[in-house]
Amino acid sequence: MTLPDDVGPPRAEASRWEAYHPTSVLDSLLDKAVTIPSATIRKHVDALRRRNPEASPAQIVQLLEKEYLRVVAAAGGAVGAAAAVPAVGTGTGVALTSADIATFFAASAAFSLAVAEVHDVRSDDVARRRALLLASVLGAKGAQDVESAVGGSTTAWGKVLLTTMPQGSVRKVNRALTNRFLKRQLAKHGTLALGRLVPFGVGAIVGVAGARALGHGVIAQSRRAFGPPPQTLPNPLLPPPAL
């Protein structure tokens, strides 16, 4: 896959840049993150409902947010802590950081789809899910790309994206979001990755704080994408899994 002319470093450095194949790596991470079955998402939301039978939809969303932050913070801290151990060293820390980004994507995709489930919105379309994930992790700029494609719809952009947006518009949004991610967000992750490799345990602190900051950004975008939670949960609980 070739990069657009406006993505990446100057052409003088093209050979070194292309050696990393950033679009291929990004495609692989996104594909793995967005293929979780809708049935799995719903079972998770239903499990939360069973454990909290009196919880309102807004409270279920809050529980999902807290759960998501715990996951990404734990992953970020684990990378920093592992790199601080002399027997592990920074070489393993670099590999763990790559895995941590994959964990961040997977957790962010599952969280966004779970919030969508609370709103009675679901889609197994990989392209729509990919756009939702990219827009969520890119923050306000990513949301603006989707909102522009929505064309002034009064419906929250996440609902339109997952349900009624034409496939041509979805493809266009994905191209724009991928380019934006490559130009901006990879630099942010790279900075956090370096911080996680600081020795003597400082990396663990930077990893947790950085991961939580990224997680809070995704949470803010999920609220913008789907709007206020409904007053009641739309679907009856699925039967509990057989023992």
ROSE-4610 file (N, C-alpha, C; in Angstrom, 1 decimal, always signed):
// ROSE-4610
residu = [M/M/M/T/T/T/L/L/L/P/P/P/D/D/D/D/D/D/V/V/V/G/G/G/P/P/P/P/P/P/R/R/R/A/A/A/E/E/E/A/A/A/S/S/S/R/R/R/W/W/W/E/E/E/A/A/A/Y/Y/Y/H/H/H/P/P/P/T/T/T/S/S/S/V/V/V/L/L/L/D/D/D/S/S/S/L/L/L/L/L/L/D/D/D/K/K/K/A/A/A/V/V/V/T/T/T/I/I/I/P/P/P/S/S/S/A/A/A/T/T/T/I/I/I/R/R/R/K/K/K/H/H/H/V/V/V/D/D/D/A/A/A/L/L/L/R/R/R/R/R/R/R/R/R/N/N/N/P/P/P/E/E/E/A/A/A/S/S/S/P/P/P/A/A/A/Q/Q/Q/I/I/I/V/V/V/Q/Q/Q/L/L/L/L/L/L/E/E/E/K/K/K/E/E/E/Y/Y/Y/L/L/L/R/R/R/V/V/V/V/V/V/A/A/A/A/A/A/A/A/A/G/G/G/G/G/G/A/A/A/V/V/V/G/G/G/A/A/A/A/A/A/A/A/A/A/A/A/V/V/V/P/P/P/A/A/A/V/V/V/G/G/G/T/T/T/G/G/G/T/T/T/G/G/G/V/V/V/A/A/A/L/L/L/T/T/T/S/S/S/A/A/A/D/D/D/I/I/I/A/A/A/T/T/T/F/F/F/F/F/F/A/A/A/A/A/A/S/S/S/A/A/A/A/A/A/F/F/F/S/S/S/L/L/L/A/A/A/V/V/V/A/A/A/E/E/E/V/V/V/H/H/H/D/D/D/V/V/V/R/R/R/S/S/S/D/D/D/D/D/D/V/V/V/A/A/A/R/R/R/R/R/R/R/R/R/A/A/A/L/L/L/L/L/L/L/L/L/A/A/A/S/S/S/V/V/V/L/L/L/G/G/G/A/A/A/K/K/K/G/G/G/A/A/A/Q/Q/Q/D/D/D/V/V/V/E/E/E/S/S/S/A/A/A/V/V/V/G/G/G/G/G/G/S/S/S/T/T/T/T/T/T/A/A/A/W/W/W/G/G/G/K/K/K/V/V/V/L/L/L/L/L/L/T/T/T/T/T/T/M/M/M/P/P/P/Q/Q/Q/G/G/G/S/S/S/V/V/V/R/R/R/K/K/K/V/V/V/N/N/N/R/R/R/A/A/A/L/L/L/T/T/T/N/N/N/R/R/R/F/F/F/L/L/L/K/K/K/R/R/R/Q/Q/Q/L/L/L/A/A/A/K/K/K/H/H/H/G/G/G/T/T/T/L/L/L/A/A/A/L/L/L/G/G/G/R/R/R/L/L/L/V/V/V/P/P/P/F/F/F/G/G/G/V/V/V/G/G/G/A/A/A/I/I/I/V/V/V/G/G/G/V/V/V/A/A/A/G/G/G/A/A/A/R/R/R/A/A/A/L/L/L/G/G/G/H/H/H/G/G/G/V/V/V/I/I/I/A/A/A/Q/Q/Q/S/S/S/R/R/R/R/R/R/A/A/A/F/F/F/G/G/G/P/P/P/P/P/P/P/P/P/Q/Q/Q/T/T/T/L/L/L/P/P/P/N/N/N/P/P/P/L/L/L/L/L/L/P/P/P/P/P/P/P/P/P/A/A/A/L/L/L]
num = [1/1/1/2/2/2/3/3/3/4/4/4/5/5/5/6/6/6/7/7/7/8/8/8/9/9/9/10/10/10/11/11/11/12/12/12/13/13/13/14/14/14/15/15/15/16/16/16/17/17/17/18/18/18/19/19/19/20/20/20/21/21/21/22/22/22/23/23/23/24/24/24/25/25/25/26/26/26/27/27/27/28/28/28/29/29/29/30/30/30/31/31/31/32/32/32/33/33/33/34/34/34/35/35/35/36/36/36/37/37/37/38/38/38/39/39/39/40/40/40/41/41/41/42/42/42/43/43/43/44/44/44/45/45/45/46/46/46/47/47/47/48/48/48/49/49/49/50/50/50/51/51/51/52/52/52/53/53/53/54/54/54/55/55/55/56/56/56/57/57/57/58/58/58/59/59/59/60/60/60/61/61/61/62/62/62/63/63/63/64/64/64/65/65/65/66/66/66/67/67/67/68/68/68/69/69/69/70/70/70/71/71/71/72/72/72/73/73/73/74/74/74/75/75/75/76/76/76/77/77/77/78/78/78/79/79/79/80/80/80/81/81/81/82/82/82/83/83/83/84/84/84/85/85/85/86/86/86/87/87/87/88/88/88/89/89/89/90/90/90/91/91/91/92/92/92/93/93/93/94/94/94/95/95/95/96/96/96/97/97/97/98/98/98/99/99/99/100/100/100/101/101/101/102/102/102/103/103/103/104/104/104/105/105/105/106/106/106/107/107/107/108/108/108/109/109/109/110/110/110/111/111/111/112/112/112/113/113/113/114/114/114/115/115/115/116/116/116/117/117/117/118/118/118/119/119/119/120/120/120/121/121/121/122/122/122/123/123/123/124/124/124/125/125/125/126/126/126/127/127/127/128/128/128/129/129/129/130/130/130/131/131/131/132/132/132/133/133/133/134/134/134/135/135/135/136/136/136/137/137/137/138/138/138/139/139/139/140/140/140/141/141/141/142/142/142/143/143/143/144/144/144/145/145/145/146/146/146/147/147/147/148/148/148/149/149/149/150/150/150/151/151/151/152/152/152/153/153/153/154/154/154/155/155/155/156/156/156/157/157/157/158/158/158/159/159/159/160/160/160/161/161/161/162/162/162/163/163/163/164/164/164/165/165/165/166/166/166/167/167/167/168/168/168/169/169/169/170/170/170/171/171/171/172/172/172/173/173/173/174/174/174/175/175/175/176/176/176/177/177/177/178/178/178/179/179/179/180/180/180/181/181/181/182/182/182/183/183/183/184/184/184/185/185/185/186/186/186/187/187/187/188/188/188/189/189/189/190/190/190/191/191/191/192/192/192/193/193/193/194/194/194/195/195/195/196/196/196/197/197/197/198/198/198/199/199/199/200/200/200/201/201/201/202/202/202/203/203/203/204/204/204/205/205/205/206/206/206/207/207/207/208/208/208/209/209/209/210/210/210/211/211/211/212/212/212/213/213/213/214/214/214/215/215/215/216/216/216/217/217/217/218/218/218/219/219/219/220/220/220/221/221/221/222/222/222/223/223/223/224/224/224/225/225/225/226/226/226/227/227/227/228/228/228/229/229/229/230/230/230/231/231/231/232/232/232/233/233/233/234/234/234/235/235/235/236/236/236/237/237/237/238/238/238/239/239/239/240/240/240/241/241/241/242/242/242/243/243/243]
x = [+0.9/+0.0/+0.9/+0.7/+1.5/+0.8/+1.6/+1.1/+0.8/-0.3/-0.6/+0.6/+0.7/+1.9/+2.0/+0.9/+0.9/+1.1/+1.3/+1.5/+2.9/+3.5/+4.9/+5.9/+7.2/+8.3/+8.6/+9.5/+9.8/+10.3/+10.2/+10.6/+12.0/+12.9/+14.3/+14.5/+13.5/+13.5/+12.5/+12.0/+10.9/+11.3/+12.6/+12.9/+12.9/+13.5/+13.5/+12.1/+11.2/+9.8/+9.1/+9.2/+8.5/+8.9/+10.1/+10.6/+9.7/+9.0/+8.2/+6.8/+6.4/+5.1/+4.0/+3.9/+2.9/+1.5/+1.1/-0.3/-0.6/+0.3/+0.1/-0.1/+0.8/+0.7/-0.6/-1.0/-2.3/-3.4/-3.4/-4.5/-4.7/-3.5/-3.6/-4.1/-3.7/-4.2/-5.7/-6.1/-7.5/-8.4/-7.9/-8.7/-8.9/-7.9/-8.0/-8.9/-8.9/-9.6/-11.1/-11.5/-13.0/-13.8/-13.2/-13.9/-14.6/-14.6/-15.3/-16.8/-17.4/-18.8/-19.8/-20.8/-21.8/-22.4/-22.6/-23.1/-22.3/-20.9/-20.0/-20.2/-20.3/-20.5/-21.8/-22.9/-24.2/-24.1/-23.4/-23.3/-22.6/-21.6/-20.9/-21.7/-22.5/-23.4/-24.4/-25.0/-26.0/-25.4/-24.1/-23.5/-23.4/-23.1/-23.1/-24.5/-25.5/-26.9/-27.3/-26.9/-27.2/-26.6/-25.3/-24.6/-25.1/-25.8/-26.3/-27.7/-28.6/-30.0/-30.8/-30.4/-31.1/-30.5/-29.4/-28.7/-29.5/-29.4/-30.0/-29.1/-29.6/-28.6/-27.4/-27.7/-26.5/-25.5/-26.0/-25.1/-24.4/-25.0/-24.3/-23.2/-23.4/-22.4/-21.2/-21.5/-20.5/-19.7/-20.3/-19.6/-18.7/-19.2/-18.3/-17.1/-17.3/-16.2/-15.2/-15.6/-14.6/-13.9/-14.6/-14.0/-12.9/-13.3/-12.4/-11.1/-11.2/-10.1/-9.2/-9.7/-8.9/-8.1/-8.7/-8.0/-6.9/-7.1/-6.0/-4.9/-5.3/-4.3/-3.4/-4.0/-3.3/-2.3/-2.7/-1.9/-0.7/-1.0/+0.1/+1.1/+0.6/+1.5/+2.3/+1.7/+2.5/+3.7/+3.5/+4.7/+5.8/+5.5/+6.5/+7.1/+6.4/+6.9/+7.8/+7.4/+8.3/+9.6/+9.6/+10.8/+11.8/+11.2/+12.1/+12.8/+12.4/+13.0/+14.3/+15.5/+16.8/+16.8/+16.2/+16.2/+15.4/+14.5/+13.6/+14.3/+14.6/+15.3/+14.4/+15.0/+14.2/+13.9/+14.7/+14.4/+13.0/+12.7/+11.4/+10.4/+10.8/+9.8/+9.3/+10.1/+9.7/+8.6/+8.9/+7.9/+6.6/+6.7/+5.5/+4.7/+5.4/+4.7/+3.9/+4.4/+3.6/+2.3/+2.5/+1.3/+0.4/+0.9/+0.0/-0.9/-0.3/-1.1/-2.3/-1.9/-3.0/-4.0/-3.6/-4.6/-5.4/-4.8/-5.6/-6.6/-6.3/-7.3/-8.4/-8.0/-9.1/-10.0/-9.4/-10.3/-11.2/-10.6/-11.4/-12.5/-12.2/-13.3/-14.4/-14.0/-15.0/-15.8/-15.2/-15.9/-16.9/-16.4/-17.3/-18.5/-18.3/-19.4/-20.4/-19.8/-20.7/-21.5/-21.0/-21.8/-22.9/-22.5/-23.5/-24.6/-24.3/-25.3/-26.3/-25.8/-26.7/-27.7/-27.2/-28.1/-28.9/-28.9/-29.6/-29.1/-27.8/-27.2/-26.1/-26.1/-25.1/-24.8/-23.6/-23.3/-22.1/-22.1/-21.0/-20.2/-20.5/-19.8/-18.4/-17.4/-16.0/-15.6/-16.0/-15.7/-16.3/-17.5/-18.2/-17.6/-17.2/-16.6/-15.2/-14.5/-13.1/-13.2/-14.2/-14.3/-14.7/-15.6/-15.9/-14.7/-13.9/-12.7/-11.7/-11.4/-10.5/-11.0/-12.2/-12.8/-12.7/-12.9/-12.9/-11.5/-10.5/-9.2/-8.5/-9.1/-8.5/-9.1/-10.1/-10.6/-11.5/-11.5/-12.4/-12.2/-10.9/-10.7/-11.3/-11.2/-11.8/-13.3/-13.9/-15.3/-15.8/-15.0/-15.4/-15.4/-14.5/-14.5/-15.8/-16.2/-17.5/-18.7/-18.7/-19.8/-19.9/-18.8/-18.9/-19.5/-19.2/-19.8/-21.3/-21.7/-23.1/-23.9/-23.3/-24.0/-25.0/-24.8/-25.7/-26.8/-26.7/-27.8/-27.9/-29.1/-29.2/-29.0/-28.9/-28.7/-27.2/-26.9/-25.5/-24.7/-23.5/-22.8/-22.4/-22.2/-22.0/-23.1/-24.3/-25.5/-25.7/-25.4/-25.5/-24.4/-23.2/-22.1/-22.4/-22.9/-23.1/-24.3/-25.2/-26.5/-26.8/-26.9/-27.5/-26.5/-25.3/-24.3/-24.0/-24.1/-23.8/-22.4/-22.3/-21.0/-19.9/-20.2/-19.3/-18.7/-19.6/-19.2/-18.4/-18.7/-17.9/-16.5/-16.3/-15.0/-14.2/-14.9/-14.3/-13.8/-14.7/-14.4/-13.2/-13.1/-12.0/-10.7/-10.7/-9.5/-9.0/-9.9/-9.5/-9.0/-9.7/-9.3/-7.9/-7.7/-6.4/-5.3/-5.5/-4.4/-4.2/-5.2/-5.1/-4.3/-4.7/-4.0/-2.6/-2.2/-0.8/+0.0/-0.6/+0.1/+0.3/-0.7/-0.8/-0.7/-1.6/-1.8/-0.6/+0.0/+1.2/+2.3/+2.5/+3.5/+3.1/+1.9/+1.5/+1.8/+1.5/+1.7/+3.2/+4.0/+5.5/+6.0/+5.5/+6.0/+5.7/+4.5/+4.1/+5.0/+5.3/+6.1/+7.5/+8.1/+9.4/+9.3/+8.2/+8.1/+7.9/+7.3/+7.1/+8.5/+9.5/+10.7/+11.7/+11.3/+12.2/+12.5/+13.8/+14.1/+13.7/+13.9/+13.7/+12.2/+11.4/+10.0/+9.2/+9.9/+9.2/+8.4/+8.8/+8.1/+6.7/+6.5/+5.2/+4.2/+4.7/+3.9/+3.5/+4.4/+4.1/+3.1/+3.3/+2.5/+1.0/+0.8/-0.5/-1.2/-0.4/-1.0/-1.3/-0.4/-0.6/-1.7/-1.8/-2.9/-4.3/-4.3/-5.6/-6.0/-5.0/-5.3/-5.9/-5.3/-5.9/-7.3/-7.4/-8.7/-9.8/-9.5/-10.4/-10.8/-9.9/-10.3/-11.3/-11.1/-12.0/-13.4/-13.4/-14.7/-15.4/-14.7/-15.3/-15.9/-15.2/-15.8/-17.0/-17.0/-18.2/-19.4/-19.2/-20.4/-20.9/-19.9/-20.3/-20.9/-20.4/-20.8/-22.3/-22.7/-24.0/-24.9/-24.5/-25.4/-25.8/-26.7/-27.2/-27.7/-27.5/-28.0/-29.6/-30.2/-31.7/-32.2/-33.5/-34.0/-34.2/-34.4/-34.6/-33.8/-33.3/-32.6/-33.5/-33.2/-34.2/-34.5/-33.5/-33.5/-33.7/-34.5/-34.5/-33.2/-32.9/-31.7/-31.7/-30.5/-30.4/-30.3/-30.7/-30.6/-29.2/-28.9/-27.6/-26.9/-25.6/-24.9/-25.1/-25.2/-25.4/-24.1/-24.3/-23.2/-22.7]
y = [-1.2/+0.0/+1.2/+2.1/+3.4/+4.5/+5.4/+6.5/+7.6/+8.4/+9.6/+10.6/+11.5/+12.4/+13.3/+13.6/+14.5/+13.7/+12.4/+11.7/+11.2/+11.4/+10.9/+12.0/+11.6/+12.5/+12.9/+13.9/+14.3/+13.1/+13.2/+12.1/+11.7/+12.6/+12.3/+11.2/+11.0/+10.0/+8.9/+8.8/+7.9/+6.5/+6.1/+4.7/+4.3/+5.1/+4.8/+4.7/+5.6/+5.7/+4.4/+4.1/+2.9/+1.6/+1.6/+0.3/-0.1/+0.9/+0.7/+0.3/+0.5/+0.1/+0.6/+1.9/+2.3/+2.0/+2.1/+1.8/+0.4/-0.5/-1.9/-2.3/-1.8/-2.0/-1.5/-0.3/+0.3/-0.6/-1.0/-1.8/-3.1/-3.7/-5.0/-4.8/-3.7/-3.5/-3.2/-2.4/-2.0/-3.2/-4.0/-5.2/-6.1/-6.3/-7.2/-6.6/-5.3/-4.6/-4.6/-4.5/-4.2/-5.5/-6.7/-7.9/-8.6/-8.0/-8.7/-8.8/-10.0/-10.2/-9.4/-8.9/-8.1/-8.9/-10.2/-11.1/-11.0/-11.0/-10.9/-9.6/-8.5/-7.2/-7.1/-7.7/-7.7/-8.5/-9.7/-10.5/-9.8/-9.0/-8.2/-7.2/-6.4/-5.4/-6.1/-7.2/-7.9/-8.4/-8.8/-9.2/-8.0/-6.9/-5.7/-5.4/-5.6/-5.3/-6.3/-7.5/-8.5/-8.2/-7.8/-7.5/-6.2/-5.3/-4.1/-3.9/-4.7/-4.7/-3.4/-2.6/-1.3/-0.1/-0.4/+0.6/+1.1/+2.5/+3.1/+3.0/+3.2/+3.2/+4.1/+5.3/+6.2/+5.6/+4.9/+4.3/+3.1/+2.4/+1.3/+1.9/+3.0/+3.6/+4.0/+4.6/+5.0/+3.8/+2.6/+1.4/+1.0/+1.1/+0.7/+1.7/+2.9/+3.9/+3.6/+3.3/+2.9/+1.6/+0.7/-0.6/-0.4/+0.4/+0.7/+1.4/+2.4/+3.1/+2.1/+1.2/+0.3/-0.6/-1.0/-1.9/-1.2/+0.1/+0.7/+1.2/+1.6/+2.0/+0.9/-0.3/-1.5/-1.9/-1.8/-2.1/-1.1/+0.1/+1.1/+1.0/+0.7/+0.5/-0.7/-1.8/-3.0/-2.9/-2.1/-1.9/-1.1/-0.1/+0.7/-0.1/-0.9/-1.7/-2.8/-3.4/-4.5/-3.9/-2.8/-2.2/-1.8/-1.6/-1.1/-2.3/-3.5/-4.7/-5.0/-5.0/-5.2/-6.5/-7.6/-8.8/-8.7/-7.7/-7.5/-6.5/-5.3/-4.3/-3.6/-2.6/-1.8/-2.5/-3.5/-4.2/-4.8/-5.5/-6.2/-5.1/-4.0/-2.9/-2.3/-2.2/-1.8/-2.7/-4.0/-5.0/-4.9/-4.7/-4.7/-3.4/-2.3/-1.1/-1.3/-2.0/-2.3/-3.1/-4.1/-4.9/-4.0/-3.1/-2.2/-1.3/-0.9/-0.1/-1.0/-2.3/-3.2/-3.4/-3.5/-3.6/-2.3/-1.2/+0.1/+0.1/-0.3/-0.3/-1.3/-2.5/-3.5/-3.1/-2.5/-2.1/-0.9/+0.0/+1.2/+0.7/-0.2/-0.7/-1.4/-2.3/-3.0/-2.0/-1.0/+0.0/+0.8/+1.3/+2.1/+1.3/+0.0/-0.8/-1.1/-1.3/-1.5/-0.3/+0.9/+2.1/+2.2/+1.8/+1.8/+0.8/-0.4/-1.4/-0.8/+0.0/+0.6/+1.5/+2.1/+3.0/+2.2/+0.9/+0.0/+0.3/+0.5/+0.6/-0.4/-1.2/-2.2/-2.4/-2.8/-3.1/-4.0/-5.0/-5.9/-5.5/-4.4/-3.9/-3.4/-4.1/-3.7/-2.3/-1.8/-0.5/+0.6/+0.4/+1.3/+1.3/+0.1/-0.1/+0.6/+0.4/+1.0/+2.5/+3.1/+4.6/+5.0/+4.3/+4.6/+4.6/+3.6/+3.5/+4.6/+4.8/+5.9/+7.3/+7.6/+8.8/+9.0/+7.9/+7.9/+8.2/+7.6/+7.8/+9.1/+9.7/+10.9/+12.2/+12.0/+13.2/+14.1/+15.4/+16.3/+16.4/+16.3/+16.4/+15.2/+14.0/+12.8/+12.9/+13.4/+13.6/+14.6/+15.6/+16.6/+16.0/+15.1/+14.4/+13.6/+12.9/+12.2/+13.1/+14.1/+15.0/+15.7/+16.0/+16.6/+15.7/+14.4/+13.4/+13.2/+13.4/+13.2/+14.3/+15.5/+16.6/+17.3/+17.6/+18.4/+17.6/+16.3/+15.5/+15.8/+15.9/+16.2/+15.0/+13.8/+12.6/+12.5/+12.0/+11.8/+11.1/+11.5/+11.0/+9.5/+9.0/+7.6/+6.7/+7.1/+6.4/+6.4/+7.5/+7.6/+6.8/+6.9/+6.1/+4.6/+4.1/+2.7/+2.1/+3.0/+2.5/+3.0/+4.3/+4.8/+5.5/+5.8/+6.5/+5.6/+6.2/+5.4/+4.8/+3.6/+3.0/+3.8/+4.6/+5.5/+6.5/+7.1/+8.1/+7.4/+6.2/+5.5/+5.3/+4.9/+4.7/+6.0/+7.1/+8.4/+8.8/+8.6/+8.9/+8.1/+6.8/+6.0/+6.5/+6.9/+7.4/+8.6/+9.6/+10.8/+10.5/+9.6/+9.4/+8.6/+7.7/+7.0/+8.0/+8.9/+9.8/+10.7/+11.2/+12.0/+11.3/+10.0/+9.2/+9.1/+8.7/+8.5/+9.8/+11.0/+12.2/+12.7/+12.4/+13.0/+12.1/+11.1/+10.3/+9.3/+8.8/+7.9/+8.7/+10.0/+10.7/+10.8/+10.9/+10.9/+9.6/+8.5/+7.2/+7.0/+7.5/+7.3/+8.0/+9.2/+9.9/+9.2/+8.7/+7.9/+6.6/+6.0/+4.8/+5.1/+6.2/+6.5/+6.7/+7.4/+7.6/+6.3/+5.3/+4.0/+3.3/+3.7/+2.9/+3.6/+4.6/+5.3/+4.3/+4.1/+3.1/+3.4/+2.5/+2.7/+2.9/+2.4/+2.4/+3.7/+4.7/+6.0/+5.7/+4.8/+4.5/+4.0/+3.2/+2.7/+3.8/+4.9/+6.0/+6.8/+7.0/+7.6/+6.8/+5.5/+4.6/+4.7/+4.6/+4.7/+6.0/+7.1/+8.4/+8.7/+8.3/+8.5/+7.7/+6.4/+5.6/+6.1/+6.6/+7.1/+8.4/+9.2/+10.4/+10.1/+9.1/+8.6/+8.0/+7.3/+6.7/+7.7/+8.8/+9.8/+10.5/+10.6/+11.2/+10.3/+9.0/+8.1/+8.2/+8.3/+8.4/+9.7/+10.8/+12.0/+11.9/+11.2/+11.1/+10.1/+9.1/+8.2/+9.0/+9.9/+10.7/+11.6/+12.1/+13.0/+12.2/+10.9/+10.1/+9.6/+9.3/+8.7/+9.6/+10.7/+11.6/+11.0/+11.6/+11.1/+9.7/+8.9/+7.5/+7.6/+6.6/+6.5/+6.4/+6.7/+6.6/+5.2/+4.3/+2.9/+2.0/+0.9/+0.0/-0.7/-0.7/-1.1/-2.6/-3.4/-4.9/-5.7/-6.7/-7.6/-8.3/-8.7/-9.4/-10.8/-11.1/-12.5/-13.5/-14.7/-15.7/-15.8/-16.0/-16.2/-17.4/-17.4/-18.5/-19.8/-20.9/-22.2/-22.6/-23.1/-23.6/-24.9]
z = [+0.0/+0.0/+0.0/-0.9/-1.0/-0.2/+0.3/+1.1/+0.2/+0.5/-0.2/-0.1/-1.1/-1.1/+0.2/+0.8/+2.0/+3.3/+3.2/+4.5/+4.6/+5.8/+6.0/+5.8/+5.9/+5.8/+4.4/+4.1/+2.7/+1.9/+0.6/-0.3/-0.1/+0.3/+0.5/+1.6/+2.5/+3.5/+3.2/+2.0/+1.7/+2.0/+1.6/+1.7/+3.1/+4.0/+5.4/+6.0/+5.6/+6.1/+5.6/+4.4/+3.8/+4.4/+5.0/+5.6/+6.8/+7.4/+8.5/+8.1/+6.9/+6.4/+7.4/+7.7/+8.7/+8.4/+7.1/+6.8/+6.9/+6.6/+6.7/+8.2/+9.1/+10.5/+11.0/+10.6/+11.1/+10.6/+9.4/+8.8/+9.6/+9.9/+10.7/+12.1/+12.8/+14.1/+14.1/+13.2/+13.1/+12.8/+11.8/+11.4/+12.6/+13.4/+14.6/+15.6/+15.7/+16.8/+16.5/+15.2/+14.9/+14.6/+14.7/+14.3/+15.4/+16.6/+17.7/+17.4/+17.6/+17.2/+18.0/+17.4/+18.1/+19.3/+19.1/+20.1/+21.4/+21.2/+22.3/+23.1/+22.3/+22.9/+23.7/+23.1/+23.9/+25.1/+25.1/+26.3/+27.4/+27.0/+28.0/+28.6/+27.8/+28.3/+29.2/+28.8/+29.6/+30.9/+30.9/+32.2/+33.1/+32.6/+33.5/+34.0/+33.2/+33.7/+34.8/+34.6/+35.6/+37.0/+36.9/+38.1/+38.8/+38.0/+38.4/+38.0/+38.6/+38.1/+38.2/+39.1/+39.3/+38.5/+37.7/+37.0/+35.8/+35.7/+34.5/+33.3/+32.1/+31.0/+31.1/+31.7/+32.0/+32.9/+33.9/+34.9/+34.2/+33.3/+32.6/+31.8/+31.1/+30.3/+31.3/+32.4/+33.4/+33.8/+34.0/+34.4/+33.2/+32.0/+30.8/+30.7/+31.0/+31.0/+32.0/+33.2/+34.3/+34.0/+33.4/+33.1/+32.0/+31.0/+29.9/+30.3/+31.2/+31.7/+32.5/+33.3/+34.0/+33.0/+31.9/+31.0/+30.3/+29.8/+29.1/+30.1/+31.3/+32.3/+32.7/+32.9/+33.3/+32.1/+30.9/+29.8/+29.7/+29.8/+29.8/+30.9/+32.1/+33.2/+33.1/+32.5/+32.4/+31.5/+30.4/+29.5/+30.3/+31.0/+31.7/+32.8/+33.5/+34.6/+34.0/+32.9/+32.3/+31.9/+31.2/+30.7/+31.8/+33.0/+34.2/+34.8/+34.5/+35.1/+34.4/+35.1/+34.4/+33.6/+34.0/+33.2/+31.9/+31.8/+30.7/+29.7/+30.2/+29.4/+28.4/+27.8/+26.9/+25.6/+25.2/+23.9/+24.0/+25.1/+25.2/+25.5/+26.1/+26.3/+25.0/+24.0/+22.7/+22.1/+22.2/+21.7/+22.5/+23.8/+24.6/+24.3/+23.9/+23.6/+22.3/+21.3/+20.1/+20.5/+21.4/+21.8/+22.6/+23.3/+24.1/+23.2/+22.1/+21.1/+20.6/+20.3/+19.8/+20.9/+22.2/+23.3/+23.4/+23.2/+23.2/+22.2/+20.9/+19.8/+20.1/+20.6/+20.8/+21.9/+23.0/+24.1/+23.7/+22.9/+22.5/+21.6/+20.7/+19.8/+20.6/+21.5/+22.3/+23.1/+23.7/+24.5/+23.7/+22.5/+21.7/+21.2/+20.9/+20.4/+21.6/+22.8/+23.9/+24.2/+24.1/+24.3/+23.2/+22.0/+20.9/+21.2/+21.8/+22.2/+23.2/+24.2/+25.1/+24.4/+23.3/+22.5/+21.5/+21.5/+20.6/+19.2/+19.0/+17.7/+17.6/+16.5/+16.3/+14.8/+14.5/+13.1/+13.1/+12.2/+12.0/+10.8/+10.2/+9.0/+9.5/+8.9/+9.4/+9.0/+7.9/+7.5/+8.4/+8.8/+9.7/+11.1/+11.5/+12.8/+12.8/+11.7/+11.6/+11.7/+11.0/+11.0/+12.4/+13.1/+14.5/+15.4/+15.3/+16.1/+15.8/+14.6/+14.2/+14.7/+14.4/+14.9/+16.4/+17.1/+18.6/+19.1/+18.5/+19.0/+18.5/+17.5/+16.9/+17.6/+18.4/+19.1/+18.3/+18.6/+17.9/+16.4/+16.0/+14.5/+13.8/+14.4/+13.8/+13.7/+14.8/+14.9/+13.8/+13.5/+12.5/+11.1/+10.9/+9.5/+9.3/+10.4/+10.3/+10.2/+11.0/+11.0/+9.7/+9.0/+7.7/+6.7/+6.8/+5.9/+6.2/+7.5/+7.9/+7.2/+7.0/+6.3/+7.0/+8.3/+9.1/+9.7/+9.7/+10.4/+11.9/+12.4/+13.8/+14.7/+14.0/+14.8/+15.2/+16.4/+16.8/+15.7/+15.4/+14.3/+14.4/+15.5/+15.7/+15.2/+15.5/+15.1/+13.6/+13.0/+11.5/+10.9/+11.4/+10.8/+10.8/+11.9/+12.0/+11.3/+10.9/+10.4/+9.0/+8.8/+7.5/+6.6/+7.0/+6.1/+4.9/+3.7/+2.5/+2.5/+1.9/+1.9/+1.2/+0.2/-0.4/+0.5/+1.3/+2.3/+3.4/+3.8/+4.8/+4.3/+3.1/+2.5/+2.5/+2.1/+2.1/+3.5/+4.5/+5.9/+6.3/+6.0/+6.4/+5.8/+4.6/+4.0/+4.7/+4.9/+5.6/+7.0/+7.7/+9.1/+9.2/+8.2/+8.2/+7.9/+7.0/+6.7/+7.9/+8.6/+9.7/+10.8/+11.0/+12.1/+11.8/+10.6/+10.2/+10.4/+10.1/+10.3/+11.7/+12.5/+13.9/+15.0/+15.0/+16.2/+16.4/+15.3/+15.5/+16.3/+16.0/+16.7/+18.2/+18.6/+20.0/+20.6/+20.0/+20.6/+20.7/+19.7/+19.8/+21.0/+21.3/+22.4/+23.7/+23.8/+25.0/+25.1/+24.0/+24.0/+24.6/+24.2/+24.8/+26.3/+26.7/+28.1/+28.9/+28.3/+29.0/+29.2/+28.4/+28.5/+29.5/+30.1/+31.1/+32.2/+32.6/+33.6/+35.0/+36.0/+37.4/+37.8/+37.0/+37.4/+37.0/+36.5/+36.1/+34.9/+34.1/+32.9/+33.2/+34.2/+34.6/+34.9/+35.6/+35.9/+34.6/+33.7/+32.4/+31.6/+31.6/+30.9/+31.3/+32.7/+33.2/+32.9/+33.2/+32.9/+31.5/+30.6/+29.2/+28.6/+29.1/+28.6/+29.1/+30.3/+30.9/+30.1/+29.7/+29.0/+27.6/+26.9/+25.7/+25.9/+27.0/+27.2/+27.5/+28.2/+28.5/+27.2/+26.2/+24.9/+24.2/+24.2/+23.6/+24.2/+25.6/+26.3/+25.9/+25.8/+25.4/+24.0/+23.1/+21.7/+21.7/+22.5/+22.5/+23.0/+23.9/+24.4/+23.2/+22.5/+21.3/+20.2/+20.0/+18.9/+19.1/+20.3/+20.5/+21.3/+21.9/+22.6/+24.0/+24.7/+26.0/+25.9/+26.9/+26.9/+26.9/+26.4/+26.5/+27.9/+28.1/+29.4/+29.9/+29.0/+29.3/+28.4/+28.8/+28.0/+27.0/+25.7/+24.7/+24.6/+25.0/+24.7/+26.0/+26.0/+27.2/+27.3/+28.6/+28.8/+28.1/+27.5/+26.9/+28.1/+27.8/+28.9/+29.4/+30.6/+31.1/+30.5/+30.3/+29.7/+30.6/+29.9/+30.6/+31.3/+32.5/+33.3/+32.8]
